Amino acid sequence: MSKDKLEENRKMVRSITLSIMDLVKQRMDLVKQIGEIKQRLGLDVIDKQAEDELRANVIEFSKSKGLDTNFALRLLSILVDESRKIQSKSIKNGVTPTQIFTKAKELEEQGRKIIHLEVGEPDLDPPNIVKEAMIEAIDKKRYRYTEPAGIKELRDAIKEHLNLEHNNIMITPGGRFGVYLAISLLNEGEEVIVIDPSWPAYKDCAKLANVNTRVISTDLDNNWNVDIEELHNAINDNTKMLILNYPNNPTGKILDDNTIRSIVEIAKDNNLLILSDEVYSYYSFKEFTSIKDYDVDYILISSFSKAYSMTGFRVGFAASNKPDIIKRMVKHQAVALTSVAEPMQYAALKALNEDHNIYANIMRERLAFLAKRLEDMNLSFYKPDGGMYIFVRVNKDGFDAQEFAYKMLEEGLAITPGTAFGDYKNYLRISACNDINVLEEGLNILERFVR
């Protein structure tokens, strides 16, 4: 009798599962139609109001049926994420800096001269001691596998800078992979909050990890400040992480201490982990306080790429006040790539003895030059507190940054459209990573088309 009942229940489960799949197919068809309508109306893929209303409906329905709301919200997040993917196929996506860079390289291979104001790669050489250290490492046969967390000497050196223990630190192949490892700690369908404008990699990493992003937008008219009330209202039971990036890429904004403290309190009240990307902190032109100096659970991401002009070395690090978090990230890294190249780690170790302010002062001078020139054009922008970019608004009706970026490539100038960083269709990001003479030449091209 019990076996018959078991089989009967299994048949019912199969039938219900197939019915669910049928409803999912109907939902996907409707979502596609909605995406096509949005495209015709010129609307964005993400409609926060509609998503919020749906989330509230799901919570209410789950409670009425005795269904675990956290489980229901994870399912909803998967459905919402799939909806965004479907609608993104119908709606023009933002062009990334990498895509512009790749197209520029293709044109250069054809013999075209391209001025690069799109990438965040300083043209400066790394310190000589770094080059010598890499050669020395090879001469001493330091080109083997290392611990997945990185060589102890480098972690110990970093711990002195951060006032942490070495098991709170891991070495990563650049900052980007550290971001990916951190976001990968979340479960599929959970949410991370991203503050726009933002480096595209945050959303890309979340997408790859099947984690949903929830966007808080900031704007130039409010000096790129975060609306604390909006941030508070955006959090739900499925929100697990908040990403901060200051000095910000692309705006150069550094949030004041009171704002950060308000954000920290929100994170603590809602048990959120803060992922703080501090890659540009070495290029701070006003007071900057690291997330490690606040009373909150965090993952700090940093890199040697910008600070010491070591982009191709691919060395960064992640740190946390919770060693168990680093332990989990190390396990992921061990599976993905074993360890960071040993010679590069010894080169990074030597870099820590160098004064990164040499590079910061050069970048500050270049940004000042850019700002002076851009003020004479029909452009609005926030003078950066740090970083290596200026994010400018083009004050022309109907301006399309993506079309403009491709047009500029034909004119010999590579520049990143604001749509790479969020819903900023009339913005451009200009990089200060070249010599002033090169910047001058690029701005002369830009000026002809934005005045």
C-alpha positions as MATLAB code, in Angstrom:
seq = 'MSKDKLEENRKMVRSITLSIMDLVKQRMDLVKQIGEIKQRLGLDVIDKQAEDELRANVIEFSKSKGLDTNFALRLLSILVDESRKIQSKSIKNGVTPTQIFTKAKELEEQGRKIIHLEVGEPDLDPPNIVKEAMIEAIDKKRYRYTEPAGIKELRDAIKEHLNLEHNNIMITPGGRFGVYLAISLLNEGEEVIVIDPSWPAYKDCAKLANVNTRVISTDLDNNWNVDIEELHNAINDNTKMLILNYPNNPTGKILDDNTIRSIVEIAKDNNLLILSDEVYSYYSFKEFTSIKDYDVDYILISSFSKAYSMTGFRVGFAASNKPDIIKRMVKHQAVALTSVAEPMQYAALKALNEDHNIYANIMRERLAFLAKRLEDMNLSFYKPDGGMYIFVRVNKDGFDAQEFAYKMLEEGLAITPGTAFGDYKNYLRISACNDINVLEEGLNILERFVR';
ca = [
       0.000    0.000    0.000;
       2.807    2.420    0.903;
       4.623    1.754   -2.413;
       1.445    2.518   -4.347;
       1.050    5.764   -2.428;
       4.694    6.642   -3.072;
       4.272    6.186   -6.817;
       0.999    8.113   -6.795;
       2.674   11.048   -5.050;
       5.595   10.933   -7.459;
       3.215   11.116  -10.398;
       1.531   14.123   -8.840;
       4.919   15.799   -8.283;
       5.862   15.179  -11.917;
       2.536   16.536  -13.107;
       2.812   19.656  -10.940;
       6.426   20.184  -12.045;
       5.434   20.016  -15.710;
       2.559   22.405  -15.032;
       5.036   24.801  -13.445;
       7.269   24.508  -16.527;
       4.289   25.262  -18.742;
       3.507   28.380  -16.700;
       7.172   29.409  -16.852;
       7.045   29.124  -20.657;
       3.918   31.291  -20.741;
       5.643   33.801  -18.481;
       8.720   33.926  -20.719;
       6.575   34.541  -23.793;
       4.822   37.428  -22.045;
       8.128   38.842  -20.825;
       9.459   38.821  -24.380;
       6.407   40.756  -25.553;
       6.922   43.262  -22.731;
      10.539   43.665  -23.835;
       9.469   44.400  -27.401;
       6.999   47.023  -26.145;
       9.712   48.592  -23.970;
      11.987   48.791  -26.992;
       9.350   50.616  -29.036;
       8.713   53.025  -26.156;
      12.416   53.584  -25.504;
      12.171   52.197  -21.955;
      14.901   50.452  -19.966;
      14.921   46.740  -19.213;
      14.776   47.211  -15.440;
      11.569   48.673  -14.011;
      12.192   48.938  -10.268;
       8.615   49.911   -9.443;
       7.170   46.896  -11.252;
       9.720   44.576   -9.629;
       9.000   46.013   -6.172;
       5.261   45.524   -6.606;
       5.773   41.943   -7.761;
       8.089   41.230   -4.838;
       5.493   42.551   -2.376;
       2.820   40.381   -4.024;
       5.018   37.286   -3.740;
       5.758   37.932   -0.066;
       2.075   38.401    0.748;
       1.060   35.320   -1.244;
       3.800   33.170    0.331;
       2.733   34.100    3.832;
      -0.899   33.310    3.061;
       0.087   29.848    1.782;
       2.578   29.046    4.534;
       5.471   29.035    2.055;
       8.958   30.041    3.197;
       9.279   33.646    1.969;
      13.069   33.407    1.575;
      12.649   30.408   -0.713;
       9.899   32.187   -2.642;
      12.087   35.262   -3.082;
      14.977   33.157   -4.391;
      12.660   31.658   -6.989;
      11.377   35.111   -7.863;
      14.933   36.410   -8.263;
      15.686   33.627  -10.736;
      12.550   34.486  -12.711;
      13.309   38.214  -12.656;
      16.890   37.597  -13.746;
      15.689   35.452  -16.652;
      13.189   38.169  -17.586;
      15.976   40.727  -17.735;
      18.042   38.454  -19.959;
      15.142   37.900  -22.341;
      14.333   41.602  -22.551;
      17.993   42.543  -22.941;
      17.994   40.665  -26.238;
      15.301   43.032  -27.477;
      16.793   46.235  -26.080;
      20.158   47.762  -26.949;
      22.648   46.976  -24.192;
      25.308   49.320  -22.897;
      28.660   49.168  -24.646;
      31.498   48.266  -22.276;
      34.971   49.864  -22.161;
      36.398   46.512  -23.251;
      34.240   46.481  -26.389;
      35.373   49.980  -27.325;
      38.988   49.018  -26.624;
      38.683   45.882  -28.770;
      37.171   47.830  -31.667;
      39.919   50.447  -31.357;
      42.576   47.724  -31.527;
      40.954   46.301  -34.661;
      41.172   49.722  -36.308;
      44.809   50.057  -35.251;
      45.582   46.710  -36.857;
      44.194   48.198  -40.069;
      46.738   51.009  -39.812;
      44.468   53.620  -38.205;
      45.781   55.926  -35.473;
      43.579   55.795  -32.367;
      43.943   57.975  -29.289;
      42.937   55.948  -26.241;
      40.886   57.875  -23.694;
      38.650   54.883  -22.917;
      40.708   52.512  -20.772;
      41.885   52.771  -17.190;
      45.424   51.634  -17.897;
      48.127   54.158  -16.961;
      50.812   54.638  -19.615;
      53.418   54.836  -16.843;
      56.053   52.172  -16.251;
      56.036   50.148  -13.042;
      58.886   50.907  -10.615;
      62.263   49.526  -11.694;
      62.462   47.564   -8.452;
      59.334   45.676   -9.541;
      60.865   44.653  -12.870;
      64.078   43.623  -11.138;
      62.154   41.602   -8.557;
      60.378   39.605  -11.246;
      63.674   38.804  -12.986;
      65.233   37.891   -9.648;
      62.304   35.594   -8.853;
      62.822   33.724  -12.114;
      66.590   33.516  -11.550;
      65.908   32.015   -8.114;
      63.450   29.535   -9.657;
      60.456   31.081   -7.930;
      58.077   30.033  -10.666;
      56.218   27.162   -9.018;
      52.734   26.660   -7.635;
      52.107   28.570   -4.427;
      49.456   28.296   -1.761;
      46.085   29.213   -3.306;
      45.899   32.115   -0.839;
      49.247   33.466   -2.041;
      52.803   33.503   -0.720;
      53.020   34.196    2.993;
      55.618   36.954    2.541;
      53.237   39.043    0.449;
      50.259   38.445    2.722;
      52.371   39.350    5.751;
      53.494   42.568    4.067;
      49.907   43.498    3.213;
      48.716   42.686    6.735;
      51.100   45.348    8.071;
      49.375   47.912    5.842;
      45.878   46.756    6.831;
      46.500   45.828   10.484;
      45.015   42.366    9.922;
      46.301   38.808   10.257;
      47.601   37.050    7.141;
      44.709   34.544    7.207;
      42.378   37.519    6.694;
      44.085   38.183    3.346;
      44.384   36.375    0.032;
      46.228   37.229   -3.179;
      44.111   37.315   -6.338;
      44.901   37.639  -10.058;
      43.880   41.298  -10.162;
      40.993   43.064   -8.478;
      38.351   41.821  -10.913;
      38.741   38.183   -9.886;
      38.536   39.215   -6.248;
      35.190   40.863   -6.995;
      33.989   37.699   -8.713;
      35.087   35.477   -5.820;
      33.283   37.713   -3.334;
      30.013   37.801   -5.270;
      30.235   34.036   -5.830;
      29.813   33.563   -2.085;
      26.128   34.358   -2.525;
      23.556   31.717   -3.392;
      21.861   31.608   -6.757;
      18.946   34.034   -6.846;
      20.152   36.175   -3.944;
      20.692   39.901   -4.457;
      23.546   42.349   -4.393;
      23.008   46.125   -4.408;
      25.081   48.133   -6.884;
      25.301   51.933   -6.808;
      25.305   53.411  -10.317;
      27.206   54.697  -12.150;
      29.300   51.599  -11.580;
      32.107   49.570  -13.093;
      30.374   47.063  -15.432;
      32.242   44.113  -13.913;
      30.053   44.133  -10.787;
      26.929   43.292  -12.759;
      28.849   40.976  -15.086;
      30.241   38.977  -12.153;
      26.814   38.796  -10.514;
      25.262   37.581  -13.738;
      27.911   34.877  -14.119;
      27.287   33.759  -10.525;
      23.485   33.768  -11.063;
      23.149   36.521   -8.476;
      20.679   39.337   -9.078;
      21.686   42.981   -9.002;
      19.526   45.714   -7.552;
      20.548   49.180   -8.684;
      20.567   52.441   -6.750;
      21.158   55.333   -9.138;
      22.975   58.549   -8.287;
      23.170   61.672  -10.440;
      25.412   64.609  -11.204;
      22.860   67.187  -10.043;
      23.201   65.726   -6.543;
      27.005   65.501   -6.820;
      26.774   61.694   -7.101;
      25.689   61.391   -3.460;
      23.781   58.299   -2.337;
      20.151   58.725   -1.285;
      20.208   56.901    2.055;
      16.422   56.545    2.190;
      16.346   55.017   -1.295;
      19.085   52.600   -0.288;
      17.185   51.595    2.841;
      13.974   51.029    0.881;
      15.751   48.901   -1.732;
      16.720   46.208    0.769;
      14.589   43.092    1.123;
      14.946   39.651    2.682;
      16.859   38.443   -0.363;
      19.488   41.215   -0.258;
      22.805   39.870    1.029;
      25.550   42.214   -0.178;
      26.173   45.889   -0.923;
      28.980   46.999   -3.244;
      30.831   50.254   -2.616;
      33.426   51.676   -5.012;
      35.127   54.856   -3.841;
      36.894   56.744   -5.274;
      34.272   55.857   -7.822;
      34.815   54.603  -11.338;
      33.706   56.555  -13.391;
      32.835   59.712  -11.401;
      35.841   60.107   -9.089;
      33.461   60.726   -6.180;
      34.478   59.974   -2.579;
      31.558   59.780   -0.143;
      31.881   61.746    3.081;
      32.279   60.000    6.428;
      28.701   60.672    7.575;
      27.288   59.032    4.451;
      29.506   55.983    4.837;
      28.486   55.681    8.489;
      24.816   55.781    7.486;
      25.459   53.066    4.901;
      27.330   50.982    7.472;
      24.417   51.211    9.914;
      21.999   50.079    7.212;
      24.279   47.153    6.394;
      24.522   46.122   10.047;
      20.776   46.446   10.632;
      20.060   44.219    7.637;
      22.955   41.769    8.053;
      24.512   42.797    4.730;
      28.100   42.104    3.768;
      29.820   45.173    2.289;
      32.070   44.537   -0.702;
      34.332   47.590   -0.910;
      36.314   47.978   -4.128;
      39.164   50.284   -3.104;
      41.372   49.885   -6.161;
      41.407   53.647   -6.733;
      42.058   54.580   -3.092;
      45.725   55.103   -3.964;
      44.535   57.962   -6.183;
      42.625   59.864   -3.483;
      42.923   63.656   -3.593;
      40.846   64.222   -0.449;
      40.441   62.271    2.775;
      39.474   58.649    2.181;
      38.696   56.136    4.921;
      38.825   52.437    4.121;
      35.878   50.193    4.954;
      38.189   48.256    7.298;
      38.101   51.218    9.670;
      34.339   50.921   10.198;
      32.533   48.483   12.476;
      30.922   46.272    9.835;
      31.489   42.932    8.107;
      33.316   43.542    4.850;
      35.367   42.245    1.957;
      37.963   44.742    0.771;
      39.257   44.470   -2.795;
      42.465   46.124   -3.941;
      45.021   45.773   -6.700;
      48.559   46.640   -7.720;
      47.379   47.472  -11.247;
      46.562   51.150  -10.743;
      48.685   51.962   -7.685;
      51.967   50.838   -9.252;
      51.068   50.731  -12.958;
      51.197   46.910  -12.937;
      48.070   46.148  -14.988;
      49.587   43.227  -16.907;
      51.049   41.608  -13.799;
      47.538   40.663  -12.633;
      48.072   40.860   -8.901;
      45.502   42.057   -6.397;
      44.244   41.061   -2.994;
      41.095   40.562   -0.967;
      40.826   41.117    2.774;
      38.056   40.634    5.313;
      37.506   40.987    9.040;
      36.048   37.473    8.825;
      38.770   34.874    8.078;
      36.101   32.290    7.231;
      35.024   34.452    4.291;
      38.580   34.514    2.943;
      38.829   30.760    3.490;
      35.758   30.212    1.304;
      37.092   32.535   -1.385;
      40.439   30.719   -1.360;
      38.634   27.415   -1.975;
      36.941   28.912   -5.032;
      40.233   30.268   -6.323;
      42.006   26.941   -5.791;
      39.436   25.227   -8.007;
      39.529   27.931  -10.686;
      43.254   28.621  -11.125;
      45.349   27.051   -8.329;
      47.309   30.223   -7.500;
      48.580   33.571   -8.763;
      51.860   33.322  -10.716;
      54.711   33.203   -8.210;
      57.089   35.687   -9.938;
      54.290   38.262  -10.065;
      53.705   37.904   -6.336;
      57.361   38.604   -5.568;
      57.238   41.626   -7.862;
      54.187   42.890   -5.967;
      56.011   42.344   -2.685;
      58.733   44.761   -3.790;
      56.162   47.269   -5.051;
      54.896   47.774   -1.510;
      58.207   49.464   -0.690;
      57.656   52.103   -3.384;
      55.864   55.440   -3.006;
      52.596   55.192   -4.958;
      52.071   58.938   -4.537;
      54.419   59.483   -7.476;
      51.756   57.995   -9.750;
      48.902   59.696   -7.906;
      50.474   63.127   -8.361;
      50.895   62.566  -12.093;
      47.261   61.482  -12.394;
      46.089   64.461  -10.383;
      47.951   66.813  -12.731;
      46.395   65.146  -15.765;
      42.887   65.307  -14.322;
      43.356   69.004  -13.593;
      44.363   69.524  -17.221;
      41.324   67.574  -18.437;
      38.986   69.532  -16.175;
      40.287   72.883  -17.412;
      39.792   71.909  -21.053;
      36.393   70.302  -20.505;
      35.062   73.378  -18.721;
      35.426   75.264  -22.018;
      33.197   72.768  -23.828;
      29.439   72.216  -23.579;
      29.948   69.681  -20.798;
      29.053   69.333  -17.117;
      30.948   67.210  -14.615;
      31.943   66.681  -11.004;
      35.582   67.507  -10.348;
      37.006   64.177   -9.185;
      37.998   63.579   -5.576;
      40.195   60.750   -6.821;
      40.606   58.058   -9.450;
      41.692   58.562  -13.030;
      38.549   59.562  -14.925;
      36.140   62.420  -15.513;
      32.501   61.509  -16.179;
      31.044   64.275  -18.336;
      27.458   65.070  -19.289;
      26.944   66.296  -22.839;
      24.265   68.974  -22.736;
      22.699   68.296  -26.116;
      19.119   67.193  -26.699;
      18.882   63.645  -28.037;
      22.554   62.901  -27.453;
      23.276   59.161  -27.732;
      26.571   58.277  -26.072;
      26.875   54.867  -27.724;
      26.410   56.187  -31.232;
      28.778   59.025  -30.418;
      31.474   56.639  -29.119;
      31.455   54.655  -32.362;
      31.466   57.873  -34.372;
      34.529   59.028  -32.440;
      36.336   55.799  -33.282;
      36.016   56.715  -36.940;
      37.546   60.080  -36.051;
      40.484   58.405  -34.308;
      39.346   58.777  -30.687;
      38.381   55.940  -28.323;
      36.077   57.053  -25.524;
      33.647   55.149  -23.281;
      29.893   55.896  -23.417;
      28.119   56.484  -20.121;
      25.736   53.601  -20.820;
      28.570   51.244  -19.860;
      28.053   52.360  -16.259;
      24.256   52.441  -16.037;
      21.427   54.545  -17.414;
      23.602   57.478  -18.473;
      22.867   57.943  -22.166;
      24.235   61.470  -22.400;
      27.474   60.861  -20.497;
      31.024   59.984  -21.522;
      33.910   58.686  -19.428;
      37.260   60.266  -20.234;
      40.407   58.560  -18.967;
      43.481   60.495  -17.836;
      45.824   57.558  -18.380;
      47.900   59.184  -21.133;
      50.497   61.911  -21.366;
      49.095   65.450  -21.480;
      50.130   65.857  -25.124;
      48.042   62.808  -26.028;
      45.136   64.052  -23.914;
      45.331   67.395  -25.706;
      45.144   65.734  -29.095;
      42.167   63.617  -28.053;
      40.306   66.568  -26.556;
      40.808   68.565  -29.737;
      38.894   65.850  -31.602;
      36.199   65.677  -28.926;
      35.716   69.443  -28.853;
      34.802   69.586  -32.540;
      31.753   67.409  -31.900;
      30.419   68.450  -28.488;
      30.446   72.241  -28.669;
];
